[in-house]
Amino acid sequence: MAPEDLVRVGIRNVLEAEHQLSVVADGHTNRVLDVTDRVPLDVLVASPATECDALRLLRTINRRPLPPRTVVLADRVSRQGACALLGERAAGILRRSTARHHLPWAVPAAAQGGLALEPALASLLVDSYLQPLRRAQTQSDARTLLGRLTVREREVLTLLADGHAAPAIAAMLSLAPGTVKSYLRSVYDKLDVSNRIQAVRVLWSADAIPSPAPVPSRAVAQTA
């Protein structure tokens, strides 16, 4: 099934070294698809050239009456690509370069109905799932902190976030400069921060004000 015979032979050798695994066939795509029509397979280990080839193969396999669980080997897989493969019911995704280390546990796991993912890819997918939850928790925590402020303290903090210094804030709110500094000390204490940047970050985290746009990076050309 692999594009290169060397890879295919390597996969077979790794699988046959495991006593609980029995390799019933190998070969290129058409031959293996023919075998799946005649022999009930528990797991198919596929090594397509590209993600697109892998998706096409999975769609073809899944049209079979009793499709085997398919573990896909790839040179590299993006988060989006992994999600697409899993959406087509891939039972496992491994990098070709490290597959020999993972196939002995990945194939039995897939055969038993589990999901076998390259550890680095599994971490990436888990992080992408948890990121919105973490962002929501950060926002909730920030809003709780802001809830400790009085209306006047919130006004002072908002003007601070707009880039105004204490004297300007005092003039805008018709307050004495010393009073504004007192408000700021109270704000820092209630938000458990020590400077204006940390205080303003609480506002950003709570989505109380728009976060600043990232500064565009400069393109750099390098010659040998």
Backbone hydrogen bonds, N-H to C=O, Kabsch-Sander energy under -0.5 kcal/mol:
donor,donor_aa,acceptor,acceptor_aa,energy
8,R,4,E,-2.0
9,V,5,D,-2.8
10,G,6,L,-2.3
11,I,7,V,-2.5
12,R,8,R,-2.2
13,N,9,V,-2.5
14,V,10,G,-2.1
15,L,11,I,-2.3
16,E,12,R,-2.9
17,A,13,N,-1.1
18,E,15,L,-1.3
19,H,17,A,-0.6
21,L,18,E,-1.6
24,V,22,S,-0.7
32,V,28,H,-2.3
33,L,29,T,-2.6
34,D,30,N,-1.9
35,V,31,R,-1.9
36,T,32,V,-2.2
37,D,33,L,-0.9
38,R,34,D,-0.7
38,R,35,V,-1.1
39,V,35,V,-3.2
41,L,39,V,-0.6
44,L,69,R,-3.0
46,A,44,L,-0.7
46,A,71,V,-2.8
54,A,50,T,-2.0
55,L,51,E,-2.5
56,R,52,C,-2.3
57,L,53,D,-2.5
58,L,54,A,-2.5
59,R,55,L,-2.2
60,T,56,R,-2.1
61,I,57,L,-3.0
62,N,58,L,-2.7
63,R,59,R,-0.5
63,R,60,T,-1.0
64,R,61,I,-1.9
69,R,42,D,-2.1
71,V,44,L,-2.7
71,V,69,R,-0.5
72,V,70,T,-0.5
72,V,92,G,-3.0
73,L,46,A,-2.9
74,A,94,L,-2.2
82,A,78,S,-2.8
83,C,79,R,-2.3
84,A,80,Q,-2.1
85,L,81,G,-2.5
86,L,82,A,-2.7
87,G,83,C,-2.0
88,E,84,A,-1.1
88,E,85,L,-0.5
89,R,86,L,-1.7
90,A,85,L,-1.9
91,A,70,T,-2.8
92,G,70,T,-1.1
93,I,116,A,-2.2
94,L,72,V,-2.7
96,R,74,A,-2.4
98,T,95,R,-0.8
99,A,95,R,-0.7
99,A,96,R,-0.8
101,H,98,T,-1.4
102,H,98,T,-0.9
102,H,99,A,-0.6
103,L,99,A,-3.1
105,W,102,H,-1.0
106,A,102,H,-2.9
107,V,103,L,-2.3
109,A,105,W,-1.8
110,A,106,A,-2.6
111,A,107,V,-2.6
112,Q,108,P,-1.7
113,G,110,A,-1.7
114,G,109,A,-2.9
116,A,91,A,-2.5
116,A,114,G,-0.5
117,L,115,L,-0.7
118,E,93,I,-2.3
122,A,118,E,-2.9
123,S,119,P,-2.3
124,L,120,A,-1.9
125,L,121,L,-2.5
126,V,122,A,-2.5
127,D,123,S,-2.6
128,S,124,L,-2.2
129,Y,125,L,-1.6
130,L,126,V,-2.6
131,Q,127,D,-2.3
133,L,129,Y,-0.6
134,R,130,L,-2.9
135,R,131,Q,-2.6
136,A,132,P,-2.4
137,Q,133,L,-2.1
138,T,134,R,-2.6
139,Q,135,R,-2.4
140,S,136,A,-2.3
141,D,137,Q,-2.6
142,A,138,T,-2.4
143,R,139,Q,-2.4
144,T,140,S,-2.0
145,L,141,D,-2.0
146,L,142,A,-2.5
147,G,143,R,-1.6
148,R,145,L,-1.7
149,L,146,L,-1.7
154,R,150,T,-2.3
155,E,151,V,-1.9
156,V,152,R,-2.4
157,L,153,E,-2.5
158,T,154,R,-2.3
159,L,155,E,-2.3
160,L,156,V,-2.2
161,A,157,L,-2.3
162,D,158,T,-1.2
163,G,160,L,-1.5
164,H,159,L,-1.9
169,I,165,A,-2.4
170,A,166,A,-2.5
171,A,167,P,-2.0
172,M,168,A,-2.4
173,L,169,I,-2.1
174,S,171,A,-0.7
175,L,170,A,-3.1
179,T,176,A,-0.7
180,V,176,A,-1.9
181,K,177,P,-2.3
182,S,178,G,-1.7
183,Y,179,T,-2.4
184,L,180,V,-2.5
185,R,181,K,-2.1
186,S,182,S,-2.0
187,V,183,Y,-2.6
188,Y,184,L,-2.8
189,D,185,R,-2.1
190,K,186,S,-2.6
191,L,187,V,-2.4
192,D,188,Y,-0.7
192,D,189,D,-0.6
193,V,188,Y,-2.5
199,A,195,N,-1.9
200,V,196,R,-3.0
201,R,197,I,-2.0
202,V,198,Q,-1.2
203,L,199,A,-1.1
204,W,200,V,-2.2
205,S,201,R,-2.9
206,A,202,V,-1.7
207,D,204,W,-1.7
208,A,203,L,-2.3
209,I,203,L,-0.7
